[in-house]
Amino acid sequence: MAEVLEIEEIARQAKEFYESELRQTLEADHRDEFVAIEPISRTYYLGLTMVDASRQARAMQPGRRSYLMRVGHKSAMQIGWFE
């Protein structure tokens, strides 16, 4: 049976994996794209949109949750605007 993690633990492990192993490469070559990180298997899926990345993750790891983030940004999306 697949291991299931709590949401907070998924986020923590995915961020740790991103910082330690993915940041440098992804930010150099895939800035502004979206990445879905599945922390148990330490796999990731890139897409030009949030939907693309999450669909890939779900197709390849249907029983697992992934953490979605935008490469090179603090959050996946921004709501609102600045004047």
ABEGO torsion letter per residue (X at the ends): XBBBBBAAAAAAAAAAAAAAAAAAAAAAAABGBBBBBBAAAGBBBBBABAAAAAAAAAAABAABBBBBBBBGBABABBBEBBX
